[in-house]
């Protein structure tokens, strides 16, 4: 299932990805640091929500209390919750 997440306090405006109840794939960031975000998307493609959250949660960007990577961790957590509530 495809999920979209509107980010908060980062350069990327939205993150979209597929989640099948086990793994996250096909991650796309809208805006932000194009090269870095493409690399993050490739690196974590096929990871579980828990793996993404373990590695990316709490990551900051400059003086911000969050980052695009941290927002991805938030997004996949919300997707997992929505997926579980639907099934």
N, C-alpha and C positions, 0 to 999 in steps of 0.2 A: 504494500500500500504506500502511496506517495504522501508525504507530509511536508508542510511548509511552516516555517517559523519566522515571525517578524522579530528581528534582533533589537536589543536595547543597548544604547551607549557605545556602539562600535561603528566602524566605517561600513561594513557590509550591512545592507538593509534587510536581507532575507536569506534564509538557508532552506534548501529543499533537499529531500533525500527519500529513499525507499526503505521501508522497515517491514520485515516479514514475520515479526514475532521472535526472531532469533538474532539476525544480523542487520546492520545498517549498510546500505550501498548507494551508489549513484549520487553522491553528495555534490551539491552545487551551491556556491555562494553568489549572491547578487551584490556586486560592489566590493569594496575592500581591496586589500593588497593581492592582486590577481595571482601572481606567481606563488606567493606563500600559501594562499588559500587553496590553490590547485594542488600543491604538494601535500597539505594536510589532508585534503579529500582523498588523494591517492593512498597515503600512508594508512589511513584508518578504514578504508573500504573493506568491507567484510568483517569488521570487528563487531562485537556485541555492544549493547548499550553500556554494560558494566565496564568493559575494557575502555571504551571512549571516556566515560566519566572518570575512571581511575587515573587516566593519563592526562586529561585536558581540564578537568574541573579546577577552578581556582587560578588558572593562568591569567595573568594581567597583561595589559598593553600600555606602556608608558605610565602616565599618572592615573589611568582609568582603573577601576576596581574589577574590570572584566576584560575580555578579549574576544575575538571572533572564535577562537578555539574553545574558550569557556562557554560562549553562547551555543556552540555546537553541542557541548555536553548537556547544557540545559535543554536544548531542543530535542535531543534523542530521549532524554528522560521523560519529557512531556509526551512524546510520541509513544513510548512504551506504555505509559499510563493510559492514554487514549485507546491504544490497541487492546490492552487488557480489558478495559471497560466495554469495548465493543463485542468482545468474544466471551 
